[in-house]
Amino acid sequence: MSAGSERGAAATPGGLPAPCASKVELRLSCRHLLDRDPLTKSDPSVALLQQAQGQWVQVGRTEVVRSSLHPVFSKVFTVDYYFEEVQRLRFEVYDTHGPSGFSCQEDDFLGGMECTLGQIVAQKKVTRPLLLKFGRNAGKSTITVIAEDISGNNGYVELSFRARKLDDKDLFSKSDPFLELYRVNDDQGLQLVYRTEVVKNNLNPVWEPFKVSLSSLCSCEETRPLKCLVWDYDSRGKHDFIGEFSTTFEEMQKAFEEGQAQWDCVNPKYKQKRRSYKNSGVVILADLKFHRVYSFLDYIMGGCQIHFTVAIDFTASNGDPRNSCSLHYINPYQPNEYLKALVSVGEICQDYDSDKRFSALGFGARIPPKYEVSHDFAINFNPEDDECEAAGVSGAGLSIASQGHGHGCSEAAPLLFLWAPQAARMSTVWLTHLPSVGRAQSRPARGRLLWAPALPGARLAQPPGAAAQQYYILLILTDGVVTDMADTREAIVRASRLPMSIIIVGVGNADFTDMQVLDGDDGVLRSPRGEPALRDIVQFVPFRELKNREQHERLLGSTTRLPLLLPTSATQRGTHSTHASPAALAKCVLAEVPKQVVEYYSHRGLPPRGLGVPAGEASPGCTS
């Protein structure tokens, strides 16, 4: 488990995600360790601890390198790096007794070192002396930590090696071979990538398959030199060298595809001394699978368009817009919460849409000229073209507030039932075997606004050669809990199979407890029939919580990250008492969108446009 994975998995109160972090890999090695064993050398391992709320918590431990005072560990720690935080780390080196485990209680302490993750990242390579208790130096012992940013890595590789006819280095038995894979750095130094297990008493070993990131293997440069060394294991740490060979990841892929992925394992000393010498065995690449991982930026830069739709609640519970207590009150000096949420999110989303326009719909109002109740109307009063620019939506919202009259209660499922089929039809995923459904046909007698694909027997099919092109975001601004929760859950579960995300912003002081159910952060959302959502596509944010958070940060003068949401009882104050910044709202409501975009296209097996998957390559993976 990565050092930051537990923290990232724990949702903040109210289910909002933690800020986005970069992923960093840490590689460890030591020199001149103290020798605590009377007959042999120390068997070192390193425990990594991270400070959390003033307490040191162990997050992982390396393997044990037997009988070595200069160990290079193959175990890699993956940690989350937050630029805005001081993340304190402690590395403790132990002479390990018995099998390697999480506990260090019975092991001999060889020294420790403390630093911050920021220091390691800034320097990329940190070498520090190891200290014993009370700050005493542990002789000449040092520890080196190398950091590598893998946030932008482009996949991982599964490798499996075996060997044939290796040299026998043991007098009374056969060799106990293991393989080490190294990356050659720019300074020609060798960086250990992976060390296999030892196969006892076997000259034709088959090593277990292993996975490494492309960044770790070759720094995402497929032509970077790689070096493989084969050793005969010795329990005293004096391993006998069998042979080596050099290659590149590019060469490995080509040779594997051609069925010729094998290399002579050569001992340079033998080659110099013996004219008839050919090799010390043959190493064979038994399997190679390349899992390419695409990021949100890969899809955006590949031409994926983000289409934004906003639906605004104009029901009577918002109050008379002419009254200053109304949530739709038009204050010439301060925009209301609806407009603030709309502009802050819309201005960001429009940057990912080529025409910078998006659909703006309203529900729950009597609109002119007949002042009939409508749950599906364009807020610019143009049903033929309901798209607006961000500024235009604000103006149209003001017009509705001044001309319309609120009516009824908030019903979410109808809106979903209409909106998602549009996303399905216009995306690169085709909906097949569906009845022809349009707005006029879908709208029930009461004129509700429909927004999800509640179409029995809907089946998704991928067109040949499809690539990521269209993704849809629906922003719902509402002042109350939906009254048709069962239908809404059904709609969201069906919509989870489409290229869409749903953001719900609750404005005002209503009790939004039931709305948290729709946000899948606390578990998989299920329909009333028990069908699980394919992926989490809903993000719910009570607007008042952001205001309360900013108020607390101002009072405390805090520079640390506070929980994004506070208990509801602490937020039952006046609606207009504080003001949340547009940037804070946009950051919260859009935090999960990149992950949701990548999850959808990865699940469908669709690479970014222009980044097709070569033959024989594994399906694309997912990263945010």
Salt bridges, closest charged atoms under 4 A:
GLU25 OE1 - ARG27 NH2 3.68
ASP43 OD2 - ARG66 NH1 3.55
GLU63 OE2 - ARG195 NH1 3.24
ASP80 OD1 - LYS23 NZ 2.52
GLU84 OE2 - ARG561 NH1 2.67
GLU85 OE2 - ARG7 NH2 2.78
GLU85 OE2 - ARG561 NH2 2.93
GLU92 OE2 - ARG90 NE 2.69
ASP107 OD2 - ARG61 NH2 2.55
ASP108 OD2 - HIS97 NE2 2.87
GLU114 OE2 - ARG90 NH1 3.11
GLU148 OE1 - ARG183 NH1 3.47
GLU158 OE2 - HIS291 NE2 2.70
GLU180 OE2 - ARG195 NE 2.81
ASP186 OD1 - ARG224 NH2 2.95
GLU221 OE1 - ARG224 NH2 3.10
ASP234 OD1 - ARG236 NE 3.29
GLU244 OE2 - LYS227 NZ 3.73
ASP320 OD2 - ARG322 NH2 2.89
GLU337 OE2 - LYS547 NZ 2.80
ASP353 OD2 - HIS307 ND1 3.49
ASP376 OD1 - ARG439 NH1 3.24
ASP376 OD2 - ARG443 NH2 2.84
ASP385 OD2 - ARG357 NH2 3.41
ASP386 OD2 - ARG439 NH2 3.53
GLU387 OE1 - ARG357 NE 3.85
GLU411 OE2 - ARG446 NH1 3.72
GLU411 OE1 - ARG448 NE 2.89
GLU490 OE2 - ARG494 NE 2.94
GLU490 OE2 - ARG529 NH2 2.81
GLU531 OE2 - ARG497 NH2 3.36
GLU531 OE1 - ARG529 NH2 2.79
GLU545 OE2 - ARG544 NE 3.95
GLU553 OE2 - ARG549 NH2 3.29
GLU599 OE2 - LYS595 NZ 4.00
GLU617 OE2 - ARG292 NE 3.15
